Amino acid sequence: MAKIELKLAHTYSTAANPSPDDYALVQLDLTFEQGGAYALLGPSGCGKSTMLNIISGLLRPSQGRVLFDGRDVTLLKPSERNIAQVFQFPVVYDTMTVGQNLAFPLRTRRIEQRKIDARVSLIAEILGLSSDLNLIAANLPADMKQKISLGRGLVRDDVAAVLLDEPLTVIDPLLKWQLRQKLKEVHRELNVTLVYVTHDQVEAMSFADKVIVMSHGKILQVGTPEELFEDPHHTFVGTFVGSPGMNFVEVQVRGGELFKGDNPIGTAPDLVKRETSSALKLGVRPEHVAIAADQTGVEAKLKRIQSLGGYYLLTVDLYGQEVFVRTDRPDHLPEPGAPLRIDVLGPYTRFFKNDIKLPFGGHL
Amino acid sequence: MKRTFEAGWFFIIPVIVCVSFTAILPLMTVVNYSIQDIISPERRVFVGTEWFRSIIMDQELRAAFVRQLLFSTATLCIEVPLGIGVALCMPRRGAFSSAALVLLAMPLLIPWNVVGTIWQLYSRPDIGLLGHALSLIGFDFEYARNPLHAWVAVLLMDIWHWTPLIALLCYTGLQSIPEQYYLAAEIDGAGKFDIFRYIQLPKLRSVLSIAVLLRFMDSFVIYTEPFVLTGGGPGNSTTFLSQYLSQLALGQFDVGPAAAFSIIYFLIILLISFILYNWMRTLSAAT
């Protein structure tokens, strides 16, 4: 059990003076509190697996330090760090039974048999593997194998954190959901720090208390799922979280009014009243675009209506730019091709300059 | 229904013709020779199991059979562990790994009688690198006179020739183990032996059973290399079954006993391969 602090940067380049582009992880300062459930979210190649391997010790950061409970572990090997890691593809020892698999990390540490048995049966019970302890691991389905991989991590009671590197990729969708529930249960019962790497926002949002969004080796935002959704700090977070992501409209401020090109779209909020930048964007989620009554909002053109089961997704042409609008009520909508008034300025409208959110949100 | 049946024959007949000429007819010829005494093209006598009985009672053949068993067991016991060891030592990636692969594959590309010649020259005490070097340090390596030395020479040659095959098979087997297994083992605190015992060896299982079967069958019918290297001598000390068989059939023209023995030889290989295969299967199922 430990608090994990990272103050580091990492480059795979061996050049004496690597260029900023060579960094897989840009200088960062990040703390994982003991007992938290964290998700590292980002597209492939954003550096999330690099970060995970640095925490586990499989990779040594090119500069900076890794602290567990204040103790510098940067130079320690994975086996000396009390870290457990679950990989994308389940790893089991084929010739061993489920029970022997679970006991293996304890056996290599020469723990006495009585303790091993107690610990194995406890973990097997939590994971629902108690009745399968004598089965040979090689022939089990992928989800069972992944549970065993997880169990091998949890079986050590001194484990500082369990790192999960896209652990549900090869699992069937239905079982995925069950395994995620199991993970949350394990997290509650064992009070262990979990760090979960994924590129799937649903997985991240449903699993974690805190989500760390990364792109190009940089941490863009650390926040609860609600914060990421309602208050993205970066246009990337807005786009990556949510489906579809946030709408971004390039706007200019002239005389206290907001314009898209030459078309007025409303009164500029105080936050951006004096903003003269040309790199200003208005961001609003499809969920937060309102369908406006006559004489309010701005006039746009309805292009498409898509039913997505429980709700409808409208594609609207706002002065030449496509904007997504989510609505639960398809009645009162005009036919596609007809004008539709929408309101993009609301309590959840945000403004971004050079892709970074302007302070204090867009509360009107 | 009937029409489909007839059309099917058109596809099957070529296969039957091919197999008849390549397998069934030659085999029947051997069976023919094994139960008849063919004195001349016009005269032949049915002899029943006489050739079989005489060949089973043949003391020299029995001795060759024991030598053959010894030789195959020795090559398997040495080449399999050695091949695994070599595969484990090979670099897993990088330019050096390709170089190592090419070097390793070299002996496999050399014609078998050339292998025999190479080792014959190599072992000669007067001009051979190995033989001469040994005699310089006071050890007379007389493979042409001393049966033990002849065995050592033949075994060394076979190990040099065929261990690379096992190493290559194992190397590809090892390459197919995902990196994650090693990472997981490292995190679990597994030592080098644990990794070998619980990850590498289990993953090599299927590749190894192929390697063992191939090596057994090949070593059990070995002919060319020892024939070139020692000519079966000194005396009969390195005369293996194939060589004895060809002496019988071509040297002495005892076609009948040779045919009878060919059938027995074939059945022995089949039987031992079958036993080996099943033994390896139960072995891997048990662990």
Interface residues (C-beta under 8 A of the other chain):
Chain A: S56 L58 K77 P78 S79 I83 A84 Q85 F87 Q88 F89 V91 Y93 D94 T95 M96 F104 P105 T108 R109 A138 S149 R152 G153
Chain B: P178 Q180 Y181 L183 A184 E186 I187 D188 G189 A190 G191 D194 Y198 I199 P202 K203 T287
